Amino acid sequence: MTLSIFTYLFAFLLIFSLFSNVANSSNDNQANFLHCLSKNISPPNPFPTSCYTPSNASFASILNSTANNLRYLLPSVEKPQLIYMPLDESHVQAAVICAKNLGIQLRVRSGGHDYEGVSYASEMGDPFVVVDLSKLRSVIVNIDDNSAWVEAGATTGELYYRISEQSKVHGFPAGLCTSLGIGGHITGGAYGSMMRKYGLGVDNVIDVRLVDPNGKILDRESMGEDLFWAVRGGGGGSFGVILAWKVKLVPVPETVTTFTVPRTLEQGLTKLLYRWQQIADKLDENLFIRVEIMPGTHPNSTEKTVQALFNALYLGSGNQLMQTMARSFPELGLTHMDCNEMSWIESVVYIGGYPTGTTPDVLLQGKPLFRNYFKAKSDFVREPIPEAGLEGLWKKLLETDSYIMIWNPYGGMMSRVPESETPFPHRKGTIYKIQYVSTWQDAGEASENKNMAWIRDLYDYMEPYVSQNPREAYVNYRDLDLGMNKDGDTNVNDARTWGLKYFKNNFDRLVKIKTKFDPENFFRHEQSIPPLPLHSKKIKKDKKFHFHKVGKHHKKDGC
């Protein structure tokens, strides 16, 4: 009996010791990072209002503030050891310098819709801190030269609103969702309702300010055209911390027109969507008609059906739109009653899904309209899906009540920009892009497994109807099902499995640029661009030695 008691006591003390070591290691990282910041920032930063550790009462609310996918807030997901909210550019520089010197991984978020949480969560196992840029959100509009500087923490809605304050005939072609953080949004391409007229956000970037792996601030001139090319569509979190973008404003008419027309299966949706696929990329480039497919019910019944909303922006008057639709898409049956004439900034609010009558100043709130558990995927379509394929799709959709599919049309300017112009390659030959989203509200494992299995099954079903070799995907709809980096020694050939889907032939150029500008792979996450293997193997060995050396040294003097 006595031996048994001592055995249990020894086991308890061993476990307690292990947990204490983990906690002490975490506390050391926090203390060392904060002390290092205090020696490197200028001017001195008020730590109580800008640094948050898990022991701080505000930590959870700060972490949750822009985490729209609740899957990455579950207790099983590894959380940051510290969240740091810089107040100016020098603070970002200090964060990079300190994280690198201390061997702590850095994650950066600008406050938008990170689908797989790589900016504030981790599946790689390394201790990490989050640099949250949400306090860097100034927008400076210069109508005289048709440009604006916008800091990374601002949202697309804030940028749109600040442009509208200065001019009713200027806009910017980026995201339809107005709560997207502009810093990360543009790194993936940035498409919106004016992309058929003016291309993507990345096609309209003039300059950038970025903190590189050495803590230096670079602009377009000092970084060179290779790195400037890479950050405009090569995905966030691979090359540096975006501080601000300089963007080119585009002309918009004083009056634009919107409409939303619903149709169900019983109203001939199958034939209508087949027709839409044939003309969506060939319409007047002033006209953007996306299709939102979602659950519906029969009129005066609870019986399920599939409903589609044909949601559009036309850069012109209602009369001009009606003439265009009569020529190109009379099958939709658009009427004058469906058309809503408004200013461009009012159309941003309308397309963003806000209730009728909402004023544009809502865009300054920077808040999303939804927060739930979800899984998303994407595809690009180059040939119309036949009616038989659509009928099979409806059967899949009727299996659940918690989904949305969004079909976004290409063509126009998107077909005229070469695939190699930016890392975003999904250009000529694409009819439309599909976004699949499965959502749920229950945090339980059974609910997650059910919904994840359903969307993966749907994705498998769609394979014959979408792009091939590679099956393309949109990096801003990040999908970890496509493959993940495991650590800092990721094999480039392994990363190519997902890299070709996002970037096609541009992937290899991105790897070369990564190897040149970040050979140590300091900026990394589950799907970051890896450097060439020779460099990453050497650095991984050196990094382990450096981490232990720094840790021992810092226990003596704090930094």
TIVEXGU-131609 format. One line per 5 residues: number of its first residue (from 1); their letters; for each residue x, y, z of C-alpha. Coordinates in pm, whole numbers, plus 50000, padded with zeros to 5 digits. Each point is the difference from the previous one (the first is absolute). Example, Ala and Ser with C-alpha at 12.3 -4.5 7.8 and 13.67 -1.06 7.14 Angstrom:
1 = as = 51230,49550,50780  50137,50344,49934 $
END
This chain:
1 = mtlsi = 50000,50000,50000  50283,50236,50098  50186,49931,49674  49683,50070,49805  49953,50336,50170 $
6 = ftylf = 50359,50101,49926  49958,49886,49639  49693,50220,49955  50171,50289,50176  50306,49969,49775 $
11 = aflli = 49781,49992,49689  49809,50308,50118  50321,50192,50067  50140,49898,49660  49688,50120,49818 $
16 = fslfs = 49992,50321,50205  50366,50059,49914  49934,49950,49629  49710,50244,50002  50205,50248,50201 $
21 = nvans = 50282,49981,49748  49757,50068,49716  49847,50292,50188  50344,50136,50093  50113,49973,49639 $
26 = sndnq = 49692,50190,49888  50051,50266,50268  50366,50033,49903  49907,50052,49636  49748,50267,50094 $
31 = anflh = 50236,50180,50237  50294,49983,49761  49792,50122,49708  49857,50292,50195  50339,50098,50139 $
36 = clskn = 50151,49983,49653  49722,50221,49866  50066,50260,50268  50361,50025,49883  49921,50015,49629 $
41 = isppn = 49690,50211,49952  49989,50372,49950  49817,50183,50144  49940,49790,50316  49685,49795,49968 $
46 = pfpts = 49730,49997,50271  50008,49625,50061  49687,49976,50220  49777,50101,49707  50178,49824,49715 $
51 = cytps = 50138,49667,50127  49779,49716,50118  50095,49661,50146  49761,49715,50085  50004,50117,50363 $
56 = nasfa = 49863,50340,49896  49623,50044,50036  49975,50152,49652  50199,49727,49822  49701,49790,49890 $
61 = silns = 49800,50297,49871  50300,50131,49803  50070,49655,49855  49633,49954,49909  49951,50351,49862 $
66 = tannl = 50070,49914,49636  49987,49620,50016  49701,49936,49777  50049,49623,49978  49908,49874,50346 $
71 = ryllp = 50168,49665,49929  50332,50166,50081  49888,50124,50341  49928,49654,50138  50208,49897,50307 $
76 = svekp = 50178,49730,49799  50159,50256,49766  50340,50138,50101  49979,50366,50096  50267,50272,49987 $
81 = qliym = 50217,50064,50302  49952,50371,49951  49802,50243,49783  50178,50322,49916  49817,50297,49847 $
86 = pldes = 50250,50250,49852  49915,50367,50000  50243,50102,49727  50239,49851,49744  50302,49996,50233 $
91 = hvqaa = 49809,49772,50236  49955,49747,49720  50371,50014,49926  50076,49930,50366  49762,49703,50004 $
96 = vicak = 50174,49841,49703  50347,50061,50143  49910,49860,50342  49814,49694,49872  50293,49914,49776 $
101 = nlgiq = 50263,50052,50270  49804,49793,50252  49913,49718,49761  49626,50057,50041  49770,49959,49702 $
106 = lrvrs = 49805,50306,49889  49646,49999,49863  49856,50319,49850  49635,50093,49958  49844,50310,49852 $
111 = gghdy = 49654,49925,50132  49797,49837,49725  49861,49663,49893  50284,49752,50051  49817,49681,49898 $
116 = egvsy = 50244,49755,50163  50120,50219,50285  50369,49993,49903  50041,50361,50114  49896,49931,50359 $
121 = asemg = 50017,49622,50056  50253,49728,49923  50015,49633,49917  50380,49997,49970  50081,49963,50370 $
126 = dpfvv = 50243,50293,50038  49943,50266,50266  49879,50316,49829  49884,50356,50053  49743,50192,49797 $
131 = vdlsk = 50062,50348,49867  49653,50148,49960  50001,50301,49768  49647,50118,50074  50124,50329,50151 $
136 = lrsvi = 50183,50090,49679  49701,50103,49789  50051,50348,49858  49880,50074,49645  50143,50300,49812 $
141 = vnidd = 49821,50074,49672  50156,50219,49733  49742,50073,49731  50243,50221,49807  50215,49702,49903 $
146 = nsawv = 49724,49734,50026  50166,49809,50284  49969,49910,50366  50235,49868,50269  49816,49754,50223 $
151 = eagat = 50152,49835,50307  49975,49625,50039  49758,50003,50294  49731,50195,49813  49711,49810,49846 $
156 = tgely = 49885,50013,49640  49687,50180,50122  50206,50272,50167  50202,50050,49681  49684,50023,49789 $
161 = yrise = 49838,50247,50240  50305,50227,50019  50018,50010,49620  49630,50092,49983  50058,50286,50245 $
166 = qskvh = 50232,50158,49745  49822,49912,49675  49678,49853,49866  50168,49888,49680  50295,49800,50137 $
171 = gfpag = 50015,49649,50143  50230,49701,50045  49950,49645,49863  50039,49768,50298  49788,49778,50227 $
176 = lctsl = 49623,49978,50011  50011,49932,50375  50067,50331,50172  50163,49862,50317  50302,49851,49819 $
181 = giggh = 50333,50114,50142  50167,50177,49709  50351,49887,50095  49939,49630,49946  49720,50038,49746 $
186 = itgga = 50221,50151,49731  50279,49746,50055  49768,49732,49857  49868,50190,49700  49694,50191,50123 $
191 = ygsmm = 49706,49953,49766  49672,50187,50009  49701,50118,49802  50210,50223,49771  50261,49740,49906 $
196 = rkygl = 49852,49947,49651  50054,50371,49935  50324,50073,50188  50151,49668,50106  50103,49906,50352 $
201 = gvdnv = 50124,50208,50288  50355,49878,49927  49969,50129,49644  49950,50348,50143  50279,50016,50260 $
206 = idvrl = 50259,50272,49942  50229,49959,50303  50029,49821,50333  50172,50036,50336  50122,49674,50153 $
211 = vdpng = 50216,49883,50293  50243,49734,49876  50144,49708,50205  50284,50225,50122  49764,50264,50137 $
216 = kildr = 50064,50250,49719  49720,50202,49842  50001,49966,49622  49796,50169,49730  49969,49907,49633 $
221 = esmge = 50325,50172,49904  50211,49854,50280  49858,49645,49980  50023,49970,49622  49749,49872,49748 $
226 = dlfwa = 50034,49630,50089  49882,50040,50358  49743,50260,49895  49864,49742,49754  49989,49727,50267 $
231 = vrggg = 49807,50192,50265  49726,50098,49750  49819,49665,49996  50250,49753,50148  49796,49958,50318 $
236 = ggsfg = 50049,50155,50343  50258,49903,50260  50284,49888,49770  50222,50299,49925  49952,50266,50266 $
241 = vilaw = 49752,50212,50192  49793,50224,49776  49976,50344,50161  49809,50187,49729  49902,49991,49634 $
246 = kvklv = 49994,50287,49755  49712,49931,49765  49880,50152,49675  49645,50132,50007  49771,49925,49707 $
251 = pvpet = 49717,50206,49847  49638,49911,50080  49683,50167,49870  49793,50219,50230  49714,49753,49956 $
256 = vttft = 50036,49622,50007  49727,49735,50003  49957,49686,50208  49751,49715,50005  49933,49673,50183 $
261 = vprtl = 49771,49752,49824  49912,49670,50176  49923,49679,49810  49931,49645,50124  50016,49656,49843 $
266 = eqglt = 49626,50017,49941  50050,50324,49805  50241,49841,49754  50325,50065,50185  50186,49715,49829 $
271 = kllyr = 49955,50136,49647  50052,50356,50121  50334,49918,50161  50110,49805,49696  49929,50309,49792 $
276 = wqqia = 50177,50227,50251  50314,49789,49965  49998,50058,49624  49986,50379,50022  50131,50108,50345 $
281 = dklde = 50356,50068,49881  49891,50149,49667  49764,50272,50129  50072,50371,49978  50297,50045,50237 $
286 = nlfir = 49803,50269,50188  49765,49723,50115  50083,49753,50277  49737,49734,50080  50094,49753,50271 $
291 = veimp = 49783,49709,50113  49949,49915,50367  49857,49648,50040  49842,49915,50336  49722,49797,50167 $
296 = gthpn = 49642,50102,49927  49645,49876,50050  49704,49960,49770  49748,50288,50022  49750,49949,50287 $
301 = stekt = 50182,49681,50099  50287,49867,50210  50119,49768,49723  50363,50062,49914  50124,50127,49667 $
306 = vqalf = 50308,50174,49859  49988,50376,49952  50238,50226,49807  50033,50376,50029  50125,50176,49686 $
311 = nalyl = 50175,50296,50161  50143,50272,49775  50181,50332,49968  49981,50199,49679  50221,50305,49951 $
316 = gsgnq = 49729,50209,49840  49632,50092,50012  49700,49771,50031  49892,50069,49641  50344,49906,49870 $
321 = lmqtm = 49994,49684,50209  49660,49897,49866  50124,50039,49643  50309,49792,50076  49797,49724,50166 $
326 = arsfp = 49748,49991,49712  50287,49935,49761  50207,49760,50206  49794,49827,50270  49625,50039,49940 $
331 = elglt = 49943,49656,50156  50033,50152,50349  49688,50209,49942  50139,50317,50161  49749,50284,50037 $
336 = hmdcn = 50032,50371,50077  49852,49922,50344  50303,49780,50076  50249,50282,49929  50136,50228,50272 $
341 = emswi = 50185,50315,49894  50244,50137,50259  50348,50141,50053  50302,49771,49987  50055,50017,50378 $
346 = esvvy = 49634,49908,50055  50050,49701,49770  50288,49888,50223  49758,49986,50293  49737,49822,49787 $
351 = iggyp = 50240,49737,49860  50146,49956,50349  49666,49863,50118  49893,50273,50241  49627,50058,50058 $
356 = tgttp = 49816,50242,49773  50038,50358,50121  50338,49948,50167  50215,50310,49956  50359,49976,49870 $
361 = dvllq = 50153,50105,50333  49937,49642,50117  50316,49918,49805  50209,50171,50267  49897,49738,50255 $
366 = gkplf = 50213,49737,49825  49788,49717,50137  49901,49682,49813  49635,49903,49962  50063,49644,50115 $
371 = rnyfk = 50206,49789,50242  49962,49625,49996  50177,49670,49962  50072,49940,49635  50208,49822,49740 $
376 = aksdf = 50055,50149,49654  50140,49879,49669  50036,50147,49653  50011,49906,49632  50039,50165,49661 $
381 = vrepi = 49775,49900,49709  50116,50010,49638  49716,49811,49829  49627,50031,50084  49876,49730,50234 $
386 = peagl = 49739,49801,49801  49642,49984,50121  50049,49640,50114  50291,50113,50216  49786,50276,50149 $
391 = eglwk = 49723,49751,50080  50250,49788,50192  50120,50312,50181  49646,50078,50117  49975,49651,50154 $
396 = kllet = 50316,50066,50199  49876,50339,50119  49664,49864,50112  50182,49772,50246  50064,50294,50236 $
401 = dsyim = 49859,50336,50109  50326,50179,50083  50188,50101,49689  50054,50276,49750  50164,49986,49657 $
406 = iwnpy = 50107,50319,49823  50080,50009,49629  50198,50310,49897  50030,50080,49626  50328,50072,49825 $
411 = ggmms = 50073,50136,49651  50055,50365,49907  50323,50138,50147  50063,49668,50177  50056,49836,49661 $
416 = rvpes = 50237,50269,49877  50255,49992,50284  50269,49731,49942  50020,49716,50255  50360,50092,50082 $
421 = etpfp = 49928,50369,50061  49943,49928,50370  50014,49675,50203  49619,49977,49964  49975,49781,49685 $
426 = hrkgt = 49627,49933,49958  49939,50222,49702  49931,49928,49633  49773,49706,49933  49828,50009,50338 $
431 = iykiq = 49622,50038,49976  49940,50033,50373  50129,49912,50345  49807,49791,50253  50014,50048,50374 $
436 = yvstw = 49853,49717,50208  49921,50063,50367  49853,49762,50257  49895,50169,50325  49881,49882,50341 $
441 = qdage = 49936,50145,50346  50065,49695,50221  50353,49981,50143  49976,49623,50045  50232,49756,49825 $
446 = asenk = 49714,49805,49842  49861,50312,49832  50341,50098,49868  50073,49653,49866  49662,49985,49826 $
451 = nmawi = 50037,50336,49828  50364,49949,49907  49918,49663,49845  49710,50152,49804  50200,50281,49841 $
456 = rdlyd = 50287,49766,49914  49753,49765,49833  49852,50293,49807  50351,50104,49893  50068,49646,49876 $
461 = ymepy = 49675,50002,49802  50097,50324,49822  50341,49877,49885  49897,49900,49643  49846,50343,49936 $
466 = vsqnp = 50277,50237,50106  50356,50092,49897  50247,49715,49966  50379,49952,50019  50006,50174,50235 $
471 = reayv = 49660,50026,50162  50028,50368,50084  49915,50168,50332  49993,50358,50131  50262,50071,50266 $
476 = nyrdl = 49775,50246,50188  49758,49711,50051  50282,49808,50164  49931,49627,50023  50232,49787,50214 $
481 = dlgmn = 49848,49684,49850  50221,50071,49698  50316,49941,50205  50204,50159,50277  50353,50093,50092 $
486 = kdgdt = 50099,49797,50304  50293,50205,50127  50280,50228,49886  50157,49718,49796  49707,49952,49761 $
491 = nvnda = 50093,49837,49671  49921,50228,49707  49872,49703,49802  49748,49926,50275  49891,50363,50008 $
496 = rtwgl = 49955,49989,49624  49687,49785,50047  49810,50302,50130  50228,50266,49852  49914,49912,49640 $
501 = kyfkn = 49628,50013,50080  50028,50353,50134  50270,50139,49769  50043,49759,49704  50330,50067,49820 $
506 = nfdrl = 50065,50305,50218  50075,49775,50299  50361,49931,49904  50073,50371,49958  49851,50063,50345 $
511 = vkikt = 50232,49734,50148  50305,50165,49840  49900,50340,50136  49935,49852,50346  50343,49835,49995 $
516 = kfdpe = 50165,50331,49914  49817,50226,50245  49918,49763,50290  50243,49704,49979  49959,49929,50371 $
521 = nffrh = 49623,49955,49953  49925,50241,50283  49659,50088,49858  49822,49666,49989  49671,49830,50065 $
526 = eqsip = 49812,49690,49888  49986,50112,49636  50271,50262,49971  50239,49996,49706  50307,49792,50103 $
531 = plplh = 50361,50077,49904  50203,49745,49807  50082,49690,50212  50376,50059,50018  49943,50328,50182 $
536 = skkik = 49723,49879,50232  50197,49694,50117  50300,50211,50097  49791,50263,50175  49795,49746,50194 $
541 = kdkkf = 50318,49862,50155  50134,50346,50080  49662,50116,50132  49980,49726,50264  50345,50088,50130 $
546 = hfhkv = 49921,50371,50000  49673,49953,50184  50156,49813,50292  50290,50241,50015  49770,50301,50013 $
551 = gkhhk = 49776,49835,50259  50284,49936,50244  50143,50345,49953  49668,50172,50056  49931,49820,50325 $
556 = kdgc = 50289,50200,50143  49928,50353,49887  49651,49997,49841  50110,50091,49645 $
END
